[in-house]
């Protein structure tokens, strides 16, 4: 038996996705639609463990539609895909082993959303302060060029003043770029003053509104958490450890094997800086085979998932 080439395995992955993806997608959509119809109101559905298991199934399928499509994969992309799929499979198997992990998933989601929004608000507030300082400097550049042009006695002096203004503005733009701002490019286009106005009147209010909604969702969840999660899982969302979770679902050998490769090549350790930074040909084939098998396992686990109150209903999408 001849070993397959990387391109052949990638084609296998894409064929697997083409053969099974749409059918399992229609099954997950149908399950979620039917399950939602069994609830009398929105809130109980949103706080139900199976709701979030089914949504995690749907999100997994979305991701599988995007991963490993090209005919070639660089080392970092391949390792990142393999590690992401591995952790995804842990979640899917945890759901199967204990439905309560659906609520652990939901709690982690809410807390991560709150943390992300709070960080975004802090970033926007910092950028407002930064743009205010840059706006003052920008205005000073404008005032200076006006003064220099007015005082110029000939065209050569006016051209020199204009060039000086461009140089100072370019230096200001470089500083903004090195500040790694979310809205730096927009500020350069809109002007610092108007960008500050947009952040204060549009970005911050929207973020604050979304943050309030997430905090309300967390409050609603905490009201039912004590009666919905066993004592073993009460603090699971706050004390998540991938090695422990891999052990829970019998995937510890995969954890040790996979993290050895990803740690060596993804982290900037001394070994990473000095030694080979790409996978060998045999390692690349190993990782691609791992990706193929894991995608197949994900499809199997999602398709075979069963729970009380859940019906295997297929929903066919008609949108393009």
Phi and psi in degrees as a GROMACS rama.xvg file:
@    title "Ramachandran Plot"
@    xaxis  label "Phi"
@    yaxis  label "Psi"
@TYPE xy
-87.4179  141.268  UNK-2
-68.6715  142.27  UNK-3
-75.4753  153.767  UNK-4
-84.0399  161.93  UNK-5
-54.6057  -42.7325  UNK-6
-63.6647  -35.989  UNK-7
-65.8666  -40.4754  UNK-8
-67.9484  -39.7781  UNK-9
-62.5727  -39.4486  UNK-10
-65.0927  -35.2756  UNK-11
-63.0654  -42.1089  UNK-12
-61.4276  -45.7057  UNK-13
-68.4687  -34.5035  UNK-14
-66.9895  -40.716  UNK-15
-59.5797  -42.8654  UNK-16
-66.0994  -41.0829  UNK-17
-67.3682  -36.3705  UNK-18
-76.5106  -34.7389  UNK-19
-114.668  -24.6549  UNK-20
-58.5612  -51.114  UNK-21
-66.3609  -39.2457  UNK-22
-65.4648  -45.4634  UNK-23
-70.0491  -33.4263  UNK-24
-59.2979  -46.3112  UNK-25
-65.1086  -32.0609  UNK-26
-68.523  -46.3434  UNK-27
-64.974  -42.6224  UNK-28
-60.3779  -42.4347  UNK-29
-66.4381  -42.4468  UNK-30
-59.462  -45.4748  UNK-31
-66.3602  -42.3978  UNK-32
-62.6576  -46.9647  UNK-33
-64.272  -44.3806  UNK-34
-63.4418  -41.2373  UNK-35
-61.5514  -34.9017  UNK-36
-67.9539  -14.9131  UNK-37
-84.7805  -4.88643  UNK-38
-100.289  144.005  UNK-39
-82.5084  -21.6314  UNK-40
-147.264  170.874  UNK-41
-73.9901  -44.142  UNK-42
-60.0246  -47.1253  UNK-43
-59.6748  -36.3608  UNK-44
-64.3687  -42.3759  UNK-45
-69.3796  -23.0857  UNK-46
-103.79  17.1459  UNK-47
-97.1027  139.353  UNK-48
-64.4785  -38.2026  UNK-49
-70.075  -30.0129  UNK-50
-55.7064  -45.1373  UNK-51
-80.6204  -24.5186  UNK-52
-65.8352  -46.069  UNK-53
-65.7963  -37.6794  UNK-54
-68.0831  -34.7054  UNK-55
-67.5006  -37.7382  UNK-56
-58.7858  -46.1752  UNK-57
-62.5392  -43.6334  UNK-58
-64.1439  -35.221  UNK-59
-61.9059  -44.7685  UNK-60
-63.8941  -37.5429  UNK-61
-58.2321  -44.5372  UNK-62
-67.2216  -40.3188  UNK-63
-63.5343  -25.1452  UNK-64
-69.5835  -18.2332  UNK-65
-105.652  -27.3071  UNK-66
-78.3624  143.461  UNK-67
49.4951  65.6723  UNK-68
-102.947  -35.2057  UNK-69
-67.6588  160.114  UNK-70
-74.8651  -7.86772  UNK-71
-144.411  151.643  UNK-72
-131.218  129.866  UNK-73
-78.2843  166.187  UNK-74
-56.2726  -48.0232  UNK-75
-67.3708  -40.2023  UNK-76
-65.0194  -42.3897  UNK-77
-65.99  -44.9508  UNK-78
-65.8474  -40.4646  UNK-79
-63.332  -41.0288  UNK-80
-63.9457  -44.505  UNK-81
-62.8208  -44.6176  UNK-82
-67.4213  -40.4502  UNK-83
-63.7188  -43.3393  UNK-84
-65.2492  -38.8384  UNK-85
-58.5891  -49.4641  UNK-86
-66.5846  -34.1817  UNK-87
-62.228  -43.553  UNK-88
-64.8035  -35.4265  UNK-89
-58.4751  -47.6681  UNK-90
-57.0484  -48.3076  UNK-91
-61.7308  -38.0179  UNK-92
-76.6258  -30.9441  UNK-93
-63.0898  -42.4506  UNK-94
-57.6796  -41.2465  UNK-95
-68.3123  -36.7091  UNK-96
-76.074  -30.3179  UNK-97
-157.45  112.791  UNK-98
-60.7855  -22.0991  UNK-99
-61.7675  -22.508  UNK-100
-63.2289  -17.5196  UNK-101
-61.4712  -38.8308  UNK-102
-78.0987  -31.1937  UNK-103
-62.1284  -44.0105  UNK-104
-57.3919  -46.17  UNK-105
-63.9697  -43.6388  UNK-106
-62.7833  -43.8413  UNK-107
-61.5309  -40.0895  UNK-108
-60.0615  -48.8926  UNK-109
-62.7768  -46.183  UNK-110
-64.3874  -38.2026  UNK-111
-67.6548  -37.5755  UNK-112
-64.0331  -44.3821  UNK-113
-61.3988  -46.1122  UNK-114
-61.1793  -43.017  UNK-115
-63.8545  -43.7533  UNK-116
-67.6347  -41.2925  UNK-117
-61.0671  -39.5893  UNK-118
-66.6216  -38.205  UNK-119
-65.147  -41.1737  UNK-120
-62.0439  -45.2762  UNK-121
-60.8896  -39.9482  UNK-122
-64.959  -44.0377  UNK-123
-63.3189  -43.3852  UNK-124
-62.3096  -39.1785  UNK-125
-66.0943  -38.128  UNK-126
-69.62  -34.2784  UNK-127
-59.9032  -47.0073  UNK-128
-62.0149  -41.7115  UNK-129
-64.3971  -45.5583  UNK-130
-67.2085  -30.1762  UNK-131
-63.4506  -41.9493  UNK-132
-67.1542  -42.2303  UNK-133
-67.8117  -34.0074  UNK-134
-63.2471  -40.5272  UNK-135
-62.6274  -42.9995  UNK-136
-67.9926  -37.6093  UNK-137
-64.7728  -41.018  UNK-138
-66.6467  -36.8437  UNK-139
-63.954  -38.7658  UNK-140
-62.5292  -43.4952  UNK-141
-63.0524  -45.636  UNK-142
-61.387  -39.3929  UNK-143
-68.2493  -40.9683  UNK-144
-66.5452  -37.5485  UNK-145
-61.8837  -44.3934  UNK-146
-64.2571  -41.4956  UNK-147
-68.0999  -38.7666  UNK-148
-66.9303  -40.5649  UNK-149
-64.7235  -35.8702  UNK-150
-86.1047  -7.85158  UNK-151
-65.661  139.644  UNK-152
-100.767  -9.11845  UNK-153
-154.318  173.325  UNK-154
-65.1651  -34.9879  UNK-155
-61.9276  -41.0547  UNK-156
-68.5113  -36.0814  UNK-157
-67.0983  -41.1187  UNK-158
-63.7544  -41.5994  UNK-159
-62.7641  -39.8489  UNK-160
-64.8469  -40.4131  UNK-161
-65.2805  -43.6418  UNK-162
-62.1231  -39.2202  UNK-163
-63.1467  -39.4463  UNK-164
-63.4412  -45.7797  UNK-165
-59.4869  -42.4764  UNK-166
-63.3322  -42.6661  UNK-167
-67.7298  -37.8428  UNK-168
-68.3995  -38.3573  UNK-169
-64.2403  -37.8661  UNK-170
-65.493  -39.5091  UNK-171
-63.3262  -43.0419  UNK-172
-63.1808  -37.3454  UNK-173
-64.0942  -39.3032  UNK-174
-63.4309  -41.7498  UNK-175
-62.5987  -43.0651  UNK-176
-62.0923  -39.3711  UNK-177
-76.3307  -7.14423  UNK-178
-83.4342  -9.59854  UNK-179
53.3541  56.2806  UNK-180
-89.7497  149.124  UNK-181
-69.6131  -34.9707  UNK-182
-113.746  18.3692  UNK-183
-61.9609  -43.6826  UNK-184
-65.251  -39.995  UNK-185
-65.6828  -37.9868  UNK-186
-65.4967  -37.1638  UNK-187
-64.0227  -36.6961  UNK-188
-79.2987  -46.3962  UNK-189
-82.651  -21.7012  UNK-190
95.7793  142.887  UNK-191
-62.8808  -41.841  UNK-192
-63.0306  -46.385  UNK-193
-70.2324  -34.1297  UNK-194
-65.4244  -37.2612  UNK-195
-60.0659  -44.5216  UNK-196
-58.8051  -44.1678  UNK-197
-64.7478  -40.3794  UNK-198
-66.2128  -40.1308  UNK-199
-73.7378  -34.5355  UNK-200
-100.042  -18.2842  UNK-201
-120.919  -57.9495  UNK-202
-64.7418  -52.0395  UNK-203
-63.2506  -45.646  UNK-204
-59.6115  -40.4278  UNK-205
-65.2294  -42.8381  UNK-206
-64.3661  -41.7467  UNK-207
-64.8999  -38.8622  UNK-208
-64.9803  -44.1135  UNK-209
-65.039  -39.103  UNK-210
-62.2458  -42.5839  UNK-211
-62.3361  -39.6505  UNK-212
-64.086  -43.0655  UNK-213
-65.8351  -39.3075  UNK-214
-66.2988  -35.3057  UNK-215
-65.4522  -39.7762  UNK-216
-62.9951  -39.9652  UNK-217
-65.8459  -40.9601  UNK-218
-61.2968  -43.9463  UNK-219
-61.568  -41.2654  UNK-220
-67.0088  -43.9139  UNK-221
-62.2447  -25.8954  UNK-222
-68.213  -26.185  UNK-223
-112.203  -3.88808  UNK-224
-59.2896  -46.5718  UNK-225
-59.3255  -34.7468  UNK-226
-93.86  -7.54896  UNK-227
-105.973  -21.2491  UNK-228
-117.135  140.011  UNK-229
-67.7783  162.224  UNK-230
-58.9058  -33.029  UNK-231
-62.9687  -31.6181  UNK-232
-106.428  4.56252  UNK-233
-56.835  -38.1666  UNK-234
-111.544  16.0392  UNK-235
-61.7604  -38.948  UNK-236
-65.8142  -31.0801  UNK-237
-90.6529  -13.2645  UNK-238
-128.064  49.913  UNK-239
-78.4521  131.765  UNK-240
-137.808  118.44  UNK-241
-64.3244  -34.2425  UNK-242
-65.7967  -42.8069  UNK-243
-64.2092  -41.7491  UNK-244
-68.1268  -35.4204  UNK-245
-63.2052  -40.607  UNK-246
-62.2911  -38.8778  UNK-247
-57.2258  -33.9004  UNK-248
-110.687  19.103  UNK-249
71.8755  27.7917  UNK-250
-115.502  21.8455  UNK-251
-62.9875  -42.2735  UNK-252
-58.9015  -38.5018  UNK-253
-64.9971  -39.4298  UNK-254
-58.707  -51.9816  UNK-255
-62.7141  -39.9012  UNK-256
-66.7569  -47.0176  UNK-257
-74.4773  -41.7558  UNK-258
-70.0752  -23.9149  UNK-259
-62.779  -43.8591  UNK-260
-70.6919  -46.314  UNK-261
-66.8317  -38.3688  UNK-262
-65.9901  -38.8034  UNK-263
-67.0484  -37.5599  UNK-264
-106.307  -19.3653  UNK-265
-95.4345  -27.6834  UNK-266
-94.4269  143.593  UNK-267
-85.7522  66.1377  UNK-268
-85.7118  166.382  UNK-269
-54.8558  -39.9766  UNK-270
-62.8612  -39.2296  UNK-271
-64.3229  -38.1973  UNK-272
-74.4627  -29.8845  UNK-273
-97.5911  -39.3522  UNK-274
-93.3475  -176.185  UNK-275
-55.8594  134.332  UNK-276
-107.47  10.3909  UNK-277
-129.014  160.03  UNK-278
-73.743  146.801  UNK-279
-71.0198  169.814  UNK-280
-59.3316  -42.4507  UNK-281
-69.1058  -36.2096  UNK-282
-67.3859  -37.9385  UNK-283
-62.6072  -44.1777  UNK-284
-62.9197  -39.4542  UNK-285
-60.7222  -45.8463  UNK-286
-68.0408  -40.6818  UNK-287
-65.2248  -39.2863  UNK-288
-64.4861  -37.5997  UNK-289
-61.8077  -44.0058  UNK-290
-61.1028  -45.7389  UNK-291
-59.1603  -50.2159  UNK-292
-63.3918  -39.9869  UNK-293
-69.1851  -39.1841  UNK-294
-62.6552  -42.2321  UNK-295
-61.6081  -42.1499  UNK-296
-63.6501  -40.0099  UNK-297
-62.0595  -45.6577  UNK-298
-58.7903  -44.784  UNK-299
-61.3079  -48.0587  UNK-300
-63.2901  -41.4858  UNK-301
-68.5198  -44.2658  UNK-302
-64.1183  -37.7709  UNK-303
-88.8395  -1.70649  UNK-304
-61.9563  133.934  UNK-305
-134.197  146.546  UNK-306
-158.707  149.682  UNK-307
-58.1591  135.078  UNK-308
86.3234  -1.47132  UNK-309
-103.151  132.184  UNK-310
-116.296  141.697  UNK-311
-82.0867  87.2856  UNK-312
-110.835  134.002  UNK-313
-98.6495  130.998  UNK-314
-116.168  124.217  UNK-315
-96.8192  125.026  UNK-316
-78.2932  134.87  UNK-317
-107.745  -10.564  UNK-318
-75.8972  151.956  UNK-319
